[in-house]
């Protein structure tokens, strides 16, 4: 190529389009807790899955979602690998891992708490 600067500009532009596909990596991370290694959101809050979620769809809406806030995704978020984005009943987007929508728990007050693990036998920490 006669214009190396054009190649550099093209590569930078292409990488900008690839960034949204990596957004899930910025949303959650593996973290050690008293319940073992779990997935946590960007603030270090433990993430949970709900046994009543089926077929890549959230069954936790209304008052449930107030106690178990969904791990929200931007309207343009794109999943990759084990990560996907599900559409909630209200049309908003939520992150899921291995097809299971992810939530935090309102009664976890600080990073690393796992107060929701085993709640009513249907809520579980999300494992990496």
Number of C-alpha atoms within 10 A of each C-alpha: 6 6 7 9 10 11 12 11 11 12 11 12 11 11 11 11 9 12 11 16 16 15 17 23 14 9 16 22 19 16 18 12 15 9 13 10 17 23 24 27 21 13 12 16 24 33 29 28 24 22 13 13 16 12 10 17 18 24 16 20 15 11 9 11 16 13 15 23 18 25 18 20 21 13 12 10 18 18 20 14 10 12 20 20 26 24 17 18 13 8 9 13 19 22 25 25 22 10 17 25 31 28 30 24 22 14 12 14 11 11 15 21 17 24 16 22 19 13 11 8 10 13 18 20 25 22 17 13
